[in-house]
Amino acid sequence: MALSPGNVAYFQAIDEATFMVCLDEGRPETNEEHVRQAYLGDGFNRWMDKCTQFTIAENGKSGFIMEHGAIDGITASRACDFIHDAIHSHVPESTRPVNTNGAQEPVPLVQLEELPFTSSPALDAHMLTLRAQYIKSAASIGFKNHRITAFGTDHLMACSVPVKTALDATVQLAIRLHFGYNTPCWEGVSMAHYHKGRPEIMQVATRDVVQFCDLALDEAVPLREKHAALFKLGRSMSGNMQSTLTGQTHLRLLDLLKVCWPEGAPTAKLFTGDLFWRNPFVMAHHAPSGNRVNDSVYGVQEPDSMWSMITPGHDRYVLSVPVFIVLRLGLLTRRNSIRVAVAGAAGEKTEAFAARLDDAAEIIKKIADYGLTKATK
């Protein structure tokens, strides 16, 4: 601040802003390029102390970066819907209506004020050090759009297998194949009384999930038993969901107790030894196929943990394997797909998890096909 009086106005404008609009150089084309530039770049022109940021590249690709601790995903998704609709309903200047004088309606001008920032050699060196640290951290993070082609919603419905049951089973089986055991897996649930507080989350990796994975991977177990176990798993997971929807769960309460635990008091055993938040873990969420957001990416603090977003489609599934929040605005270009956004800490780990999802999908397809074969006999 002491370097220049203008620096006071510079930081005051940033501090008082509701959000930041970051205009970027570069023309990312693929999803991977867009995620890399929008968030996993060099940290330049990003303001991580702001809760909400919008990024716009030279070719119009836009992104939405938010602090998830303060804003839930539903709110962010709806904001992206509004922005998407505004972009697509925008009338360019060349097509604006003509007034009675034969001239086009004027375009309202936005007055911009430049606020320069005065630096020093010491500050420049410090910023370069921080940027190098950021680049090193971001370089270990991978992003991948992966398409699962083993089955889609049409095939599952033909087999009379509930879509969500098959998708949840596929993810849980992939977790078993990837980690060697079923890690804790959390799923966010938007309750009816969402406006009264944050959505609840539920633990997906129950005893029934572990037992199903045991059966599914046991080649000695006949498909008949595996098929019955898949439907039993679906009923169990649906019951778990219903309990959470009605508020009959304890997870948020335990999280709140951990945060509010009296300072200086002995820590309860429940909050020690990773009994509650055990690592690694997986976050799994479902999104509708009509969602206008592409490449929903969440930050994962633990290096071995994953984050997934699943979007159903007609004849196949799409998996995005990302890290950190970057919401790209635009229409989904492939509606006949199931999107799963999964966050991993390194590129090779995201590739490996995508391969395990393929393996799991093939196993679930064989189990689902048993119902189709049985129906045609």
C-alpha positions as CSV (number, residue, x, y, z in Angstrom):
1,M,0.0,0.0,0.0
2,A,2.9,2.3,0.8
3,L,4.2,2.1,-2.8
4,S,1.4,4.1,-4.2
5,P,-1.9,5.7,-3.1
6,G,-3.4,4.1,-6.2
7,N,-2.8,0.7,-4.7
8,V,-5.3,1.5,-2.0
9,A,-8.1,2.1,-4.6
10,Y,-6.9,-1.0,-6.5
11,F,-7.3,-3.4,-3.6
12,Q,-10.5,-1.7,-2.4
13,A,-12.2,-2.2,-5.7
14,I,-11.3,-5.9,-5.6
15,D,-12.3,-6.3,-2.0
16,E,-15.7,-4.6,-2.5
17,A,-16.5,-6.4,-5.8
18,T,-19.3,-9.0,-5.7
19,F,-17.5,-11.1,-8.3
20,M,-14.5,-11.0,-10.6
21,V,-14.5,-11.2,-14.4
22,C,-11.2,-12.5,-15.7
23,L,-10.5,-11.8,-19.4
24,D,-7.9,-14.3,-20.6
25,E,-5.7,-14.7,-23.6
26,G,-5.8,-18.0,-25.4
27,R,-8.3,-20.0,-27.4
28,P,-9.0,-23.3,-25.6
29,E,-10.9,-25.8,-27.8
30,T,-11.1,-29.1,-26.0
31,N,-12.5,-29.7,-22.6
32,E,-9.1,-30.5,-21.2
33,E,-7.6,-27.3,-22.7
34,H,-10.4,-25.3,-21.2
35,V,-10.1,-26.7,-17.7
36,R,-6.3,-26.3,-17.8
37,Q,-6.6,-22.7,-18.8
38,A,-9.6,-21.7,-16.7
39,Y,-8.2,-23.1,-13.4
40,L,-5.2,-25.3,-13.7
41,G,-3.0,-22.7,-15.4
42,D,-0.4,-20.5,-13.8
43,G,-2.7,-18.7,-11.4
44,F,-2.3,-15.5,-13.3
45,N,-5.4,-13.2,-13.4
46,R,-7.2,-15.3,-10.8
47,W,-8.4,-13.9,-7.4
48,M,-8.7,-16.8,-5.1
49,D,-9.9,-14.7,-2.2
50,K,-13.1,-13.9,-4.1
51,C,-16.0,-16.3,-3.7
52,T,-17.1,-16.0,-7.3
53,Q,-15.0,-15.6,-10.5
54,F,-16.0,-15.7,-14.2
55,T,-13.4,-16.5,-16.8
56,I,-13.7,-15.6,-20.5
57,A,-11.2,-16.7,-23.2
58,E,-10.6,-15.0,-26.5
59,N,-12.9,-17.4,-28.3
60,G,-15.7,-16.9,-25.9
61,K,-15.3,-20.0,-23.8
62,S,-16.4,-19.0,-20.3
63,G,-16.0,-20.5,-16.9
64,F,-17.3,-20.1,-13.4
65,I,-15.0,-20.6,-10.4
66,M,-16.6,-20.5,-7.0
67,E,-15.7,-21.2,-3.4
68,H,-17.8,-24.3,-2.6
69,G,-17.6,-23.8,1.1
70,A,-19.9,-20.7,0.7
71,I,-22.0,-21.7,-2.3
72,D,-23.7,-25.0,-2.9
73,G,-23.7,-26.7,-6.3
74,I,-27.4,-26.2,-7.0
75,T,-27.0,-22.4,-6.7
76,A,-24.0,-22.4,-9.0
77,S,-25.8,-24.5,-11.5
78,R,-28.8,-22.2,-11.6
79,A,-26.5,-19.2,-12.0
80,C,-24.9,-20.9,-15.0
81,D,-28.4,-21.5,-16.4
82,F,-29.2,-17.8,-16.3
83,I,-25.9,-16.8,-17.8
84,H,-26.2,-19.4,-20.5
85,D,-29.7,-18.2,-21.4
86,A,-28.5,-14.6,-21.5
87,I,-25.6,-15.5,-23.8
88,H,-27.9,-17.3,-26.3
89,S,-30.6,-14.6,-26.2
90,H,-28.1,-11.8,-26.7
91,V,-28.8,-9.7,-29.9
92,P,-25.6,-8.6,-31.6
93,E,-25.3,-4.9,-32.6
94,S,-25.6,-5.7,-36.3
95,T,-29.1,-7.2,-35.8
96,R,-30.5,-4.7,-33.4
97,P,-33.9,-3.2,-34.3
98,V,-34.1,0.0,-36.3
99,N,-35.9,3.0,-34.7
100,T,-38.3,5.4,-36.3
101,N,-35.4,7.5,-37.6
102,G,-34.0,4.6,-39.6
103,A,-31.1,4.1,-37.3
104,Q,-30.3,1.1,-35.1
105,E,-31.0,1.3,-31.4
106,P,-27.9,2.5,-29.6
107,V,-25.9,0.0,-27.6
108,P,-25.6,1.0,-23.9
109,L,-22.0,1.9,-23.2
110,V,-20.2,0.4,-20.2
111,Q,-17.8,2.9,-18.6
112,L,-14.6,1.3,-17.5
113,E,-12.1,2.8,-15.1
114,E,-8.5,1.6,-15.1
115,L,-7.0,1.1,-11.7
116,P,-3.2,0.7,-12.0
117,F,-1.2,-1.3,-9.5
118,T,2.4,-0.2,-8.6
119,S,4.7,-3.0,-7.7
120,S,8.4,-3.3,-6.7
121,P,11.2,-5.8,-7.6
122,A,10.7,-7.5,-4.3
123,L,7.0,-7.9,-4.8
124,D,7.6,-9.1,-8.4
125,A,10.0,-11.7,-7.2
126,H,7.5,-12.9,-4.5
127,M,4.7,-13.2,-7.1
128,L,6.9,-15.2,-9.4
129,T,7.7,-17.5,-6.4
130,L,4.0,-18.0,-5.7
131,R,3.3,-18.6,-9.3
132,A,6.0,-21.3,-9.6
133,Q,4.5,-23.0,-6.5
134,Y,1.0,-22.9,-8.0
135,I,2.2,-24.3,-11.4
136,K,4.0,-27.1,-9.6
137,S,0.8,-28.0,-7.7
138,A,-1.5,-27.7,-10.7
139,A,0.9,-29.8,-12.9
140,S,0.1,-32.9,-10.8
141,I,-3.6,-32.6,-11.4
142,G,-5.2,-34.3,-14.4
143,F,-8.5,-33.8,-16.3
144,K,-10.1,-36.3,-18.6
145,N,-13.4,-36.7,-20.4
146,H,-14.0,-40.4,-20.6
147,R,-16.8,-42.1,-22.5
148,I,-18.2,-45.3,-21.1
149,T,-19.7,-47.3,-24.1
150,A,-20.6,-50.5,-22.3
151,F,-24.2,-49.4,-21.8
152,G,-26.6,-46.5,-21.7
153,T,-30.0,-45.7,-20.3
154,D,-31.8,-47.3,-23.2
155,H,-30.0,-50.6,-22.7
156,L,-30.6,-50.6,-19.0
157,M,-34.3,-49.9,-19.4
158,A,-34.5,-52.7,-21.9
159,C,-33.0,-54.9,-19.2
160,S,-35.5,-53.5,-16.7
161,V,-32.5,-52.3,-14.5
162,P,-33.0,-49.0,-12.7
163,V,-30.5,-46.5,-14.2
164,K,-29.3,-45.0,-11.0
165,T,-28.8,-48.4,-9.5
166,A,-26.6,-49.5,-12.4
167,L,-24.6,-46.2,-12.3
168,D,-24.1,-46.3,-8.5
169,A,-23.1,-49.9,-8.7
170,T,-20.6,-49.1,-11.5
171,V,-19.0,-46.4,-9.6
172,Q,-18.7,-48.4,-6.4
173,L,-17.3,-51.4,-8.3
174,A,-14.8,-49.1,-10.0
175,I,-13.8,-47.8,-6.5
176,R,-13.2,-51.4,-5.4
177,L,-11.1,-52.2,-8.5
178,H,-9.1,-48.9,-8.2
179,F,-8.3,-48.8,-4.5
180,G,-8.6,-52.6,-3.7
181,Y,-11.4,-51.9,-1.2
182,N,-14.5,-49.8,-0.9
183,T,-13.5,-46.3,0.4
184,P,-16.0,-44.0,2.0
185,C,-18.2,-42.5,-0.7
186,W,-20.3,-39.4,-0.1
187,E,-23.2,-38.2,-2.1
188,G,-24.9,-34.8,-1.8
189,V,-28.7,-34.7,-1.5
190,S,-30.8,-31.7,-2.0
191,M,-33.6,-31.9,0.5
192,A,-37.0,-30.3,0.2
193,H,-36.1,-27.9,3.0
194,Y,-32.9,-26.8,1.2
195,H,-33.7,-23.2,1.7
196,K,-33.5,-23.7,5.5
197,G,-29.9,-24.8,5.3
198,R,-27.3,-26.7,3.4
199,P,-28.2,-30.0,1.6
200,E,-27.4,-33.2,3.5
201,I,-24.9,-35.7,2.4
202,M,-25.1,-39.5,2.8
203,Q,-22.6,-42.3,3.0
204,V,-23.0,-44.5,-0.1
205,A,-20.4,-47.2,0.8
206,T,-22.7,-49.2,3.1
207,R,-22.3,-52.9,4.0
208,D,-24.7,-53.8,1.2
209,V,-22.4,-52.1,-1.3
210,V,-19.4,-54.0,0.0
211,Q,-21.3,-57.3,-0.2
212,F,-22.5,-56.6,-3.8
213,C,-18.9,-55.9,-4.9
214,D,-17.8,-59.1,-3.3
215,L,-20.4,-61.0,-5.3
216,A,-19.9,-59.1,-8.6
217,L,-16.2,-59.9,-8.6
218,D,-16.6,-63.6,-7.6
219,E,-16.5,-65.6,-10.8
220,A,-17.9,-68.6,-9.0
221,V,-21.2,-66.8,-8.3
222,P,-23.8,-67.4,-11.0
223,L,-25.2,-64.4,-12.9
224,R,-28.6,-65.2,-11.4
225,E,-27.4,-64.4,-7.9
226,K,-25.5,-61.3,-9.1
227,H,-28.6,-60.1,-10.9
228,A,-30.7,-60.5,-7.7
229,A,-28.0,-58.8,-5.7
230,L,-28.0,-55.8,-8.0
231,F,-31.7,-55.2,-7.4
232,K,-31.3,-55.8,-3.7
233,L,-28.5,-53.2,-3.7
234,G,-30.8,-50.7,-5.6
235,R,-33.5,-51.1,-2.9
236,S,-31.0,-50.6,-0.1
237,M,-29.5,-47.5,-1.7
238,S,-33.0,-46.1,-2.4
239,G,-33.8,-46.6,1.3
240,N,-30.6,-44.8,2.3
241,M,-31.5,-41.9,0.0
242,Q,-35.1,-41.7,1.4
243,S,-33.8,-41.6,5.0
244,T,-31.5,-38.7,4.0
245,L,-34.2,-36.8,2.2
246,T,-36.4,-36.8,5.3
247,G,-33.5,-35.6,7.5
248,Q,-32.9,-38.9,9.2
249,T,-29.2,-38.8,9.1
250,H,-26.4,-37.5,11.3
251,L,-23.5,-36.5,9.0
252,R,-24.0,-32.8,8.9
253,L,-24.5,-32.7,12.6
254,L,-21.3,-34.6,13.2
255,D,-19.5,-32.2,10.9
256,L,-20.9,-29.2,12.7
257,L,-19.9,-30.7,16.1
258,K,-16.3,-31.2,14.9
259,V,-16.1,-27.6,13.7
260,C,-17.6,-26.2,16.9
261,W,-15.8,-28.5,19.4
262,P,-14.6,-26.4,22.4
263,E,-11.1,-25.1,21.9
264,G,-8.8,-26.7,24.4
265,A,-11.1,-29.5,25.3
266,P,-10.0,-33.1,24.7
267,T,-11.0,-34.2,21.2
268,A,-13.7,-36.8,21.0
269,K,-12.5,-40.2,19.7
270,L,-15.1,-39.9,16.9
271,F,-13.1,-37.1,15.4
272,T,-9.6,-38.7,15.7
273,G,-8.0,-41.4,13.7
274,D,-10.1,-40.6,10.6
275,L,-13.1,-42.4,12.0
276,F,-15.5,-39.8,10.5
277,W,-13.7,-38.3,7.5
278,R,-11.5,-41.2,6.4
279,N,-9.1,-40.7,3.5
280,P,-9.1,-41.5,0.7
281,F,-12.7,-40.9,-0.1
282,V,-14.9,-40.4,-3.1
283,M,-17.6,-37.8,-3.7
284,A,-20.3,-39.0,-6.1
285,H,-23.1,-36.8,-7.5
286,H,-25.8,-37.1,-10.2
287,A,-26.7,-34.4,-12.6
288,P,-29.6,-34.3,-15.2
289,S,-28.7,-34.7,-18.9
290,G,-30.2,-31.3,-19.7
291,N,-27.7,-29.5,-17.5
292,R,-26.2,-26.5,-19.3
293,V,-22.9,-26.8,-17.4
294,N,-20.0,-28.7,-19.0
295,D,-16.9,-29.9,-17.1
296,S,-18.1,-29.4,-13.5
297,V,-14.8,-29.8,-11.6
298,Y,-14.3,-29.8,-7.8
299,G,-11.1,-29.3,-5.8
300,V,-10.0,-32.3,-3.8
301,Q,-7.6,-31.7,-1.0
302,E,-6.5,-35.3,-0.4
303,P,-4.1,-36.6,-3.1
304,D,-5.8,-40.0,-3.5
305,S,-9.4,-38.9,-3.3
306,M,-11.8,-38.6,-6.2
307,W,-14.8,-36.5,-7.1
308,S,-17.5,-37.7,-9.6
309,M,-20.5,-36.2,-11.4
310,I,-22.7,-38.6,-13.3
311,T,-25.1,-37.5,-16.1
312,P,-27.2,-40.1,-17.8
313,G,-27.8,-40.4,-21.5
314,H,-29.5,-42.8,-24.0
315,D,-26.8,-45.2,-25.3
316,R,-23.6,-44.5,-23.4
317,Y,-22.0,-42.7,-20.6
318,V,-19.4,-39.9,-20.4
319,L,-16.9,-39.6,-17.7
320,S,-15.0,-36.3,-17.0
321,V,-12.1,-36.9,-14.7
322,P,-11.2,-33.5,-13.4
323,V,-10.1,-31.5,-10.3
324,F,-11.2,-28.1,-9.1
325,I,-14.3,-26.2,-9.9
326,V,-14.6,-25.0,-13.5
327,L,-18.1,-24.7,-14.9
328,R,-18.1,-24.2,-18.6
329,L,-21.2,-22.5,-20.0
330,G,-22.8,-24.0,-23.1
331,L,-25.1,-26.6,-24.4
332,L,-24.2,-30.3,-24.0
333,T,-23.0,-31.4,-27.4
334,R,-23.7,-35.1,-26.8
335,R,-27.0,-35.8,-25.1
336,N,-26.7,-39.5,-25.8
337,S,-24.1,-39.9,-23.1
338,I,-23.7,-40.3,-19.3
339,R,-21.2,-37.8,-17.9
340,V,-19.3,-38.6,-14.8
341,A,-16.9,-35.9,-13.5
342,V,-14.3,-37.4,-11.3
343,A,-11.5,-35.5,-9.5
344,G,-8.1,-37.1,-9.0
345,A,-4.8,-35.7,-7.8
346,A,-2.6,-36.8,-10.7
347,G,-3.1,-37.4,-14.4
348,E,-2.1,-41.1,-14.3
349,K,-4.5,-41.7,-11.4
350,T,-7.4,-40.2,-13.3
351,E,-6.5,-42.4,-16.4
352,A,-6.3,-45.4,-14.1
353,F,-9.7,-44.7,-12.5
354,A,-11.3,-44.2,-15.9
355,A,-10.0,-47.6,-17.0
356,R,-11.5,-49.2,-13.9
357,L,-14.8,-47.6,-14.7
358,D,-14.7,-49.3,-18.1
359,D,-14.0,-52.6,-16.3
360,A,-16.8,-52.1,-13.8
361,A,-19.2,-51.1,-16.6
362,E,-18.5,-54.3,-18.4
363,I,-19.3,-56.4,-15.3
364,I,-22.5,-54.5,-14.6
365,K,-23.5,-54.9,-18.3
366,K,-23.2,-58.7,-18.0
367,I,-25.3,-58.7,-14.9
368,A,-27.9,-56.5,-16.4
369,D,-28.0,-58.6,-19.6
370,Y,-29.0,-61.6,-17.6
371,G,-32.4,-60.0,-17.1
372,L,-32.7,-59.3,-20.8
373,T,-31.7,-62.9,-21.6
374,K,-34.2,-64.2,-19.1
375,A,-37.0,-62.1,-20.5
376,T,-36.4,-63.4,-24.1
377,K,-36.6,-67.1,-23.1
